[in-house]
Amino acid sequence: MRITPDIRSTTLAFDPFGEPVADGVARACPPTSAAGDRTARRIGGAVFWTLALAILAGRIYAYDMPMVQNVAAYAAQALALR
């Protein structure tokens, strides 16, 4: 006869690398505030995407179309000389 522990009565804790930690260690180190971490992540994400969109909008606004046409014309001439 095999005796299995009741899994529901024990809680497993894992370190950041996914390895299980001992129950005593898990109780000695209380979990950090998830609400503060979540708020910081949201603020950081908002700042990042705001800067990314601002840079993209600036590049679109400053896009020099005649320069692209000149490069395309030179490329077409180089291909025509072959």
Residue pairs with C-beta under 8 A, 6 or more apart in sequence:
10 23
11 23
11 26
12 20
13 20
13 21
13 23
13 25
13 26
14 20
14 21
15 21
